[in-house]
Amino acid sequence: MRGWNYTVQSTEWIIAQGILHVTNAVAQGADIVLIDRAAHDAVAYFEAAMAFRAETPPRLSNANAF
């Protein structure tokens, strides 16, 4: 099925890009930055994809947590 190829890496990329866009806007002097739930949506789509595929998200070990 198309559209359910969400992975940990793609979810991290979406969140990181959102952070990058906000950081760039603030660095350029923006007084207001509008964010439309990008990080929340990325996590929700990832969780939905995992449920659809009947998979369990990988867990971080303590060594990889930082």
Secondary structure, 3 states (H helix, E strand, C coil): CCCCCCCHHHHHHHHHHHHHHHHHHHHCCCCCCCCCCHHHHHHHHHHHHHHHCCCCCCCCCHHHCC
